[in-house]
């Protein structure tokens, strides 16, 4: 049985992340209510033991924490509705962009003192509760927003949530998070889609010869386009800031490769060598 102050959680959204989080909380002995506008997702999550369907009613059943696991653009208005129903209750989300959500939230009337932006660095290319699992967040980083004005009790509740699901808390400002996740998640997804799109109408020989490298690099391109369109819009400025130097670097590579006439020289091309060498260094840092 959980020994934390978080004993009752309302999970709004029963997709992959919401159901996985609910399953992990149930394993920790936390009571979970599930709410989702998709009745099929809700039924699947309940059948998997992620919690009970419905909204908690009455002071005795009021949640200690609410987790909003729905598409990023819909988060602010959903938080406003929840705060009207459950005032002064800690609320967090799992959005891939934080600064835009908080800015929009302020505009529509979110009480930001009780809304603690969060983002688990875990997921998969398949969505829905059928692929959810309780250990999805085990050992993974989970961002917790570090901004002025947050109520300590709200921050504590979200910190306890992260511990309960086995994740590793990472504190950062909303801007720091968005800039970092643009490079660690959003740009890689976009590049994977661009690469996979080149395969769509390529010669059948391309598919026949495709090896593990191409398949692994394009794996995340199978994720929901609608969901990712919203994510990229929510973090557009940070994504553009990360993409521009990459585009400039690729322009330099293309220009040098276009100048090659007799590919027998042993002298490396500077722009090409820089990309390859920095790639090795960056990969080593990740490992």
C-alpha positions in Angstrom: 0.0 0.0 0.0 1.3 3.5 -0.9 2.7 5.4 2.0 2.5 8.8 0.3 -0.1 11.6 0.6 -1.3 10.7 -2.9 -3.9 8.1 -2.3 -6.6 9.0 -4.8 -5.9 10.0 -8.4 -8.2 11.1 -11.2 -6.7 10.1 -14.6 -8.2 12.2 -17.4 -7.4 10.4 -20.6 -7.1 6.6 -21.0 -4.6 6.4 -23.9 -1.2 4.8 -23.7 0.3 7.3 -21.2 -2.8 7.7 -19.1 -3.5 4.0 -18.8 0.2 3.1 -18.2 0.3 5.7 -15.4 -2.9 4.4 -13.9 -1.7 0.8 -14.0 1.5 1.8 -12.2 -0.4 3.7 -9.6 -2.8 0.8 -9.0 0.3 -1.5 -8.4 1.4 1.1 -5.8 -1.9 0.8 -4.0 -3.4 4.1 -5.2 -7.1 4.4 -5.9 -7.7 5.6 -9.5 -10.7 7.0 -11.3 -10.6 7.1 -15.1 -12.3 9.6 -17.4 -12.2 9.6 -21.2 -14.5 10.8 -23.9 -13.7 7.7 -25.9 -15.9 5.0 -24.4 -13.9 2.2 -26.1 -10.6 3.4 -24.5 -12.3 3.9 -21.2 -13.7 0.3 -21.2 -10.4 -1.2 -22.3 -8.5 0.6 -19.5 -11.1 -0.5 -16.9 -10.9 -4.1 -18.1 -7.1 -4.0 -17.8 -7.4 -3.0 -14.1 -6.3 0.6 -14.5 -9.1 2.0 -12.3 -12.8 2.6 -12.1 -14.7 4.7 -14.6 -16.2 8.0 -13.6 -15.4 11.1 -11.7 -15.0 11.1 -7.9 -17.8 12.8 -6.1 -18.0 14.4 -2.6 -15.3 15.7 -0.3 -14.5 12.2 1.0 -13.7 11.0 -2.5 -12.0 14.2 -3.7 -8.7 13.3 -5.6 -5.4 14.2 -4.1 -4.0 14.7 -7.7 -5.4 14.9 -11.2 -3.4 13.8 -14.2 -4.5 15.2 -17.6 -3.3 12.8 -20.3 -5.0 14.2 -23.4 -3.7 15.9 -26.6 -1.7 19.0 -25.8 -3.9 21.6 -27.5 -6.9 20.5 -25.3 -5.1 20.6 -22.0 -5.7 24.3 -20.9 -9.5 24.3 -21.2 -9.7 20.9 -19.6 -7.7 22.1 -16.7 -10.1 25.1 -16.2 -13.1 22.7 -16.1 -11.4 20.5 -13.6 -10.4 23.4 -11.4 -14.0 24.5 -11.3 -15.0 21.1 -10.1 -12.0 20.4 -7.8 -10.6 23.8 -6.6 -7.2 23.8 -4.9 -6.4 20.3 -6.1 -3.0 19.6 -7.7 -3.2 19.0 -11.4 -0.5 17.9 -13.8 -0.3 17.0 -17.5 1.9 14.9 -19.7 2.2 17.4 -22.5 5.3 17.5 -24.8 5.3 21.3 -24.6 5.0 23.3 -21.4 5.5 27.0 -22.1 2.7 27.3 -24.6 0.3 25.3 -22.4 1.0 27.5 -19.5 0.7 30.7 -21.6 -2.6 29.5 -23.0 -3.7 28.4 -19.6 -3.1 31.8 -18.1 -5.2 33.3 -21.0 -8.2 31.0 -20.3 -8.1 31.3 -16.6 -6.1 28.4 -15.2 -5.0 28.8 -11.6 -1.3 28.2 -12.4 -0.4 27.9 -8.7 -2.1 24.4 -8.7 -1.2 23.4 -12.2 2.3 21.8 -12.4 3.3 21.0 -15.9 4.8 17.5 -16.4 6.1 15.4 -19.1 7.3 11.7 -18.9 10.0 10.9 -21.4 8.4 7.6 -22.4 5.9 6.4 -24.9 5.7 4.5 -28.1 4.6 4.6 -31.7 1.4 2.7 -30.9 -1.3 4.6 -29.1 -4.3 3.5 -27.0 -4.7 1.5 -23.8 -4.2 -1.9 -25.3 -0.4 -1.3 -25.5 -0.2 0.3 -22.0 2.1 -1.2 -19.4 2.8 -0.5 -15.7 6.6 -0.4 -16.1 6.5 2.2 -19.0 8.0 4.9 -16.8 10.4 2.8 -14.8 13.8 4.5 -14.7 12.7 7.1 -17.3 13.0 10.9 -16.9 9.9 12.8 -15.9 10.0 16.5 -16.3 8.4 18.7 -13.5 8.1 22.4 -14.2 10.1 24.7 -12.0 8.4 28.1 -12.2 7.7 30.8 -9.6 4.3 30.9 -7.9 3.6 27.1 -7.7 1.9 25.9 -4.5 4.3 23.7 -2.6 1.6 21.1 -2.0 0.9 20.8 -5.7 4.6 20.3 -6.5 4.9 17.7 -3.7 1.9 15.8 -5.1 3.4 15.6 -8.6 6.8 14.6 -7.2 5.1 11.8 -5.3 3.4 10.7 -8.5 6.7 10.5 -10.3 8.1 8.3 -7.5 5.1 6.1 -7.4 5.4 5.2 -11.1 9.2 4.5 -10.8 10.3 7.5 -12.9 13.2 9.9 -12.3 12.2 13.5 -11.6 13.9 16.3 -13.6 13.2 19.9 -12.6 13.5 22.6 -15.2 11.7 25.8 -16.3 9.1 25.5 -19.0 11.4 27.2 -21.5 14.3 25.0 -20.7 12.1 21.9 -21.1 10.6 23.0 -24.4 14.0 23.8 -25.9 15.5 20.5 -24.7 12.6 18.3 -25.8 12.7 19.9 -29.2 16.0 18.2 -29.8 15.5 15.0 -27.8 12.0 14.2 -29.2 10.3 16.6 -31.6 13.0 17.2 -34.2 13.9 13.4 -34.3 10.3 12.6 -34.9 10.1 15.1 -37.7 13.3 13.9 -39.3 12.1 10.3 -39.0 8.9 11.2 -40.9 10.8 13.0 -43.6 13.0 10.0 -44.1 10.1 7.6 -44.0 8.2 9.7 -46.5 11.0 9.3 -49.0 10.4 5.5 -48.8 6.7 5.8 -49.5 6.9 6.0 -53.3 10.5 4.8 -53.7 11.5 1.9 -56.0 10.5 -1.5 -54.5 14.2 -2.3 -54.4 14.5 0.2 -51.6 12.1 -1.7 -49.4 13.7 -5.0 -50.3 17.2 -3.8 -49.3 16.1 -1.8 -46.2 18.0 -3.0 -43.1 17.7 -2.4 -39.4 19.2 1.1 -39.5 16.5 2.5 -41.8 13.8 0.7 -40.0 14.9 1.8 -36.5 15.4 5.4 -37.7 11.9 5.6 -39.0 10.2 3.6 -36.2 8.6 6.6 -34.5 7.2 7.8 -37.9 4.3 5.4 -37.3 2.9 7.5 -34.5 -0.4 9.5 -34.9 -0.1 12.4 -37.4 -2.9 14.3 -35.7 -1.3 14.0 -32.3 2.1 15.1 -33.6 0.7 18.0 -35.6 -0.6 19.4 -32.3 2.7 18.7 -30.5 4.8 20.4 -33.2 2.5 23.5 -33.2 2.7 23.8 -29.4 6.5 23.8 -29.5 7.0 25.5 -32.9 9.5 28.2 -31.8 11.8 25.7 -30.1 11.6 23.2 -33.0 12.4 25.9 -35.5 15.4 27.1 -33.4 16.8 23.5 -33.4 16.1 22.8 -37.1 17.6 26.0 -38.6 21.3 25.2 -37.8 20.7 21.6 -39.0 19.3 22.8 -42.3 22.3 25.1 -42.7 24.7 22.3 -42.0 22.9 20.0 -44.5 23.1 22.8 -47.1 26.9 22.9 -46.6 27.1 19.1 -47.0 25.0 19.1 -50.2 27.1 21.9 -51.7 30.3 20.1 -51.0 29.0 16.8 -52.4 27.8 18.5 -55.5 31.3 19.7 -56.1 32.7 16.1 -56.2 33.8 15.1 -59.7 36.3 12.3 -59.2 35.5 10.5 -56.0 39.0 9.1 -55.5 40.5 11.8 -53.4 41.8 10.9 -49.9 41.2 14.5 -48.7 38.0 14.6 -46.6 35.4 17.2 -47.4 35.3 19.6 -44.5 31.5 20.0 -44.1 30.9 16.3 -44.5 33.7 15.4 -42.1 32.4 17.9 -39.5 28.9 16.3 -39.6 30.3 12.7 -39.4 32.8 13.6 -36.6 30.3 15.5 -34.5 27.9 12.7 -35.0 30.3 10.2 -33.5 31.0 12.6 -30.6 27.3 13.2 -29.9 26.5 9.5 -30.0 29.3 8.8 -27.5 27.8 11.4 -25.2 24.4 9.8 -25.3 25.9 6.4 -24.4 
